[in-house]
């Protein structure tokens, strides 16, 4: 059995996808929905979050990507194949 994997865990279940710029899986999820052109309130509804939480994720995304707008963040996502 691989090191660090318990008897009831498969190696696939312990792997996490890594994203550029230190983005988390949830931040990428928010970014993907933002790329659809939705408002913070619409993103919040779609992801079952508060609009305040969406705004917090966006601030973190902007900081990590060193951008200052939704358009720039979406452009980054396109350039780095983060969008489906």
Backbone as a ProteinNet text record, in pm:
[ID]
protein_1_A
[PRIMARY]
XXXXXXXXXXXXXXXXXXXXXXXXXXXXXXXXXXXXXXXXXXXXXXXXXXXXXXXXXXXXXXXXXXXXXXXXXXXXXXXXXXXX
[TERTIARY]
85.6	0	89.2	56.9	140.1	148.1	263	284.6	183.9	128.7	35.6	-107.9	-133	-267.7	-316	-427	-483.5	-551.1	-589.6	-648.5	-781.6	-856.9	-985.4	-977.8	-857.2	-839.4	-762.9	-809.3	-733.8	-643.6	-535.5	-447.8	-522.1	-618.9	-693	-773.9	-824.9	-907.1	-824.6	-693.9	-609.8	-541.6	-546.6	-484.6	-574.4	-514.5	-588.9	-526.9	-613.6	-563	-498.4	-388.1	-324	-353.1	-369.9	-403	-294.4	-278.4	-175.4	-202.6	-98	-102.7	-156.3	-158.1	-204.8	-355.4	-429.5	-575.3	-627.3	-730.6	-794.4	-898.5	-944.6	-1047.8	-1174	-1210.9	-1331.3	-1312.4	-1192.4	-1166.6	-1178	-1129.2	-1141.2	-1288.1	-1363	-1506.5	-1576.3	-1543.3	-1600.8	-1559	-1433.1	-1382.1	-1453.4	-1479.4	-1549.2	-1691.1	-1758.9	-1895.5	-1892.4	-1795.5	-1779.6	-1757.2	-1684.6	-1655.7	-1781.9	-1890.2	-2017.4	-2084.9	-2025.9	-2080.1	-2183.6	-2189	-2287.8	-2242.4	-2339.3	-2309.8	-2270.9	-2218.7	-2185.2	-2307.7	-2423	-2545.2	-2583.7	-2567	-2599.1	-2499.1	-2372.2	-2269.5	-2302.8	-2338	-2371.6	-2488.6	-2590.8	-2707.4	-2670.1	-2593.6	-2554.9	-2469.2	-2377.9	-2286	-2332.4	-2450.3	-2507.4	-2410.5	-2375.1	-2288.6	-2357.4	-2304.9	-2352.9	-2276.4	-2336.4	-2268.7	-2140.6	-2142	-2022.2	-1908.1	-1942	-1840.9	-1785.7	-1871.6	-1825.9	-1728.4	-1764.7	-1677.6	-1542.8	-1544.7	-1420.5	-1334.5	-1397.5	-1323.3	-1263.6	-1340.5	-1290.2	-1171.4	-1177	-1062.1	-937.6	-955.9	-843.9	-791.1	-881.8	-843.4	-764.4	-817.1	-749	-608.5	-597.9	-468.3	-369.5	-414	-326.1	-284.5	-375.8	-346.2	-281.6	-277	-222.6	-295.5	-430.2	-515.4	-612.7	-684	-775	-916.5	-947.3	-1081.9	-1126.7	-1257.8	-1316	-1262.9	-1257	-1211.1	-1068.4	-981.7	-842.6	-835.2	-917.7	-919.1	-968.8	-1072.2	-1124.8	-1022	-953	-847	-738.4	-699.7	-600.7	-652	-778	-836.8	-833.6	-864.1	-858.6	-716.3	-622	-481.9	-421	-477.6	-422.2	-513.4	-603.7	-692.2	-768.5	-819.1	-897.3	-1047.6	-1087	-1228.3	-1259.8	-1378.9	-1415.7	-1437.9
-118.9	0	123.9	226.2	346.2	415.2	475.2	547.1	660.5	677.2	786.2	756.1	631.5	594.3	487.3	515.7	420.8	305.7	199.6	80.7	108.5	210	238.3	356.5	395.5	505.2	455.9	494.4	463.6	582.1	560.8	673.5	784.2	748.9	849.9	941.1	887.3	969.3	1063.8	1042.1	1129.4	1236.7	1223.5	1322.5	1443.9	1560.8	1682.8	1747.4	1800.3	1870.4	2000.5	2035.1	2161.5	2261.4	2384.5	2491.8	2597.5	2671.8	2776.3	2887.1	2956	3074	3042.7	2915.6	2879.2	2885.8	2888.1	2890.9	2761	2773.8	2655.7	2602.3	2482.3	2423	2510.3	2562.8	2646.6	2778	2836.7	2960.5	2937.4	2824.6	2792.4	2772.9	2710.2	2692.9	2828.7	2920.6	3055.7	3124.1	3114.1	3177.5	3124.1	2994.9	2934.9	2989.9	3009.8	3062.8	3212	3284.3	3426.4	3442.1	3348.1	3353.8	3342.9	3295.9	3288.5	3424.6	3524.3	3659.4	3688.6	3605.4	3622.8	3726.3	3788.6	3883	3804.6	3875.7	3809.6	3738.9	3804.3	3745.1	3617.9	3619.6	3502.3	3389.3	3425	3325.1	3262.9	3346.4	3298.5	3200.5	3235.8	3147.3	3014.6	3022.5	2900.6	2807.7	2865.6	2784.3	2765.8	2815.7	2807.7	2867.2	2991.9	3070.6	3203.5	3279.7	3416.9	3505.2	3616.7	3710.6	3761	3774.2	3818.3	3716.9	3589.2	3484.2	3486	3506	3515.6	3632.4	3745.8	3863.2	3833.6	3761.5	3724.5	3634.5	3538.3	3450.9	3532.7	3626	3707.8	3793.6	3851.3	3929.2	3840.9	3719.4	3626.1	3588	3561.8	3527.9	3642.6	3764.1	3880.5	3895.6	3876.9	3890.3	3785	3660.7	3552.1	3567.8	3617.3	3632.2	3766.3	3853.8	3988.1	4064.1	4058.9	4131.7	4217.1	4305.2	4393.5	4396.4	4301.7	4302.7	4160.9	4147.4	4019.8	3979.2	4076.2	4047.7	3991.6	4053.9	4007.6	3868	3841.5	3709.8	3603.6	3635.9	3542.3	3520.3	3625.8	3612.7	3517.2	3532.7	3443.2	3298.8	3279.5	3145.3	3084.2	3165.4	3118.1	3081.2	3168.4	3145.9	3023.8	2985.4	2874.3	2751.5	2747.5	2630.9	2590.2	2689.9	2661.7	2655.2	2694.3	2693.2	2567.8	2511.5	2387.7	2412.2
0	0	0	-80.9	-86	49.6	74	199.7	214.3	334.9	361.5	321.8	276.2	237	332.8	399.4	494.5	422.6	497	434.6	364.1	407.7	344.4	248.9	210	116.1	-4.9	-121.7	-242	-272.1	-342.9	-377.3	-451.2	-535.2	-610.4	-518.8	-407.7	-319.5	-233.9	-226.3	-145.7	-229.2	-362.8	-450.4	-465.8	-463.8	-490.9	-612.8	-698.5	-815.2	-769.1	-831.2	-797.2	-908	-867.1	-960	-956.4	-1066.5	-1070.3	-969.9	-933.7	-845.4	-706.7	-670.1	-537.2	-520.1	-631.7	-623.1	-561.5	-480.2	-422.9	-519.7	-493.5	-577.4	-576.3	-459	-448.9	-524.7	-518.4	-592.1	-742	-789.4	-931.5	-967.6	-878.6	-902.1	-913.2	-822.8	-827.9	-957.6	-992.6	-1114.3	-1238.3	-1241.7	-1356.3	-1369.9	-1258.4	-1264.1	-1298.3	-1245.1	-1278.1	-1428.7	-1487.5	-1631.4	-1716.4	-1657.2	-1729.7	-1739.1	-1669.9	-1674.9	-1567.8	-1465.6	-1359.7	-1256.9	-1192.3	-1084.2	-958.5	-858.8	-731.8	-673.5	-678.9	-624	-700.5	-831.4	-912.7	-888	-873.8	-840.9	-706	-610	-475.3	-481.1	-556.8	-567.7	-632.1	-738.2	-810.5	-724.7	-643.8	-563.6	-418.3	-388	-253.7	-151	-176.1	-88.1	-63.5	30.2	44.8	-54.4	-91.2	-181.1	-116.4	13.9	86.3	73.5	78.2	61.6	-80.3	-178.1	-317.4	-330.3	-271.2	-276.9	-210.9	-100.6	-32	-120.3	-185.5	-277.7	-391.9	-445	-555.3	-512.5	-393.3	-344.5	-334.8	-285.7	-275.1	-413.1	-505.4	-643.1	-705.6	-695.1	-752.6	-693.7	-564.9	-498.1	-547.8	-553.4	-597	-742.9	-825.1	-967.9	-1000	-899.1	-915.3	-1025.7	-1018.9	-1112	-1031.1	-1099.6	-1027.3	-1084.8	-1174	-1231.7	-1266.9	-1282.5	-1323.7	-1460.7	-1551	-1687.4	-1685.6	-1608.6	-1600	-1538.2	-1438.6	-1375	-1472.9	-1548.9	-1648.5	-1758.9	-1800.4	-1901.4	-1851.8	-1725	-1664.7	-1670	-1633.6	-1633.4	-1774.3	-1873.8	-2012.7	-2052.3	-2019.9	-2056.9	-1988	-1873.8	-1796.6	-1797.6	-1894.7	-1914.7	-1790.6	-1717	-1597.1	-1624.9	-1745.7	-1780.6	-1860.3	-1834.5	-1907.7	-2056.1
[MASK]
++++++++++++++++++++++++++++++++++++++++++++++++++++++++++++++++++++++++++++++++++++

